[in-house]
């Protein structure tokens, strides 16, 4: 199981970025996946997850309405479209996956124990 996030960079407040998470070694049907971020000096937060069952998406309150998680099952790639970026969105962004637990198929994924991580991509939002 491998994941690699890309697409980060420097953007002005109010701008947009799209992050990509290229994956290999698994399918989105068999694994729960999500996006996470860690700002300097802070703990890592879960920001967006997508259901393996029906594609339902879940977002942290801090990004709801501004960020969109999506997947391309043919390309084995997950995306995070980030709009209306704010300086407080500055962080290193990671994608991660964990083997699907069928007993928790309708959970949001925010409290799953993700065990496969990409290296992360840095997003800096200037004011």
C-alpha positions, 0 to 999 in steps of 0.5 A, a space after each residue: 500500500 503506497 500513497 503520495 500526496 502532491 500539489 501543495 504550494 504557496 497561495 494567497 488568501 482566497 485562492 485555490 489549490 488542488 491536492 492529489 494523492 496517487 495510490 497503488 497496491 490497493 483499491 478504494 473499495 477495500 480501504 478507507 481513505 482520507 486527508 489530514 493536515 498538521 500545522 507547525 506546532 500542532 497535532 495532526 487533524 483529520 479534515 476529509 474522508 470519503 466512504 468506501 461504501 457509497 462515496 459519502 463525504 465527511 469534513 471537519 467543520 474548519 473546512 466544510 463548504 470550502 474543501 471537496 474530497 473526491 476519488 478517481 477509481 480508474 486513476 487510483 487517485 484521491 483529490 482535495 480541492 481547496 477553495 477560499 483558502 485562509 492563512 490558518 489552512 497553512 499546514 502539511 497535508 497528508 493522505 492516508 488509508 486503512 483496510 476497510 472495517 466492514 462493521 464500520 462501513 457507515 462511520 465517518 472515518 474520522 476516528 479510524 486508525 489509518 496505518 498507511 501514510 503518504 509523505 505529505 505536501 506543504 500548503 502555505 497560505 499568505 495573508 
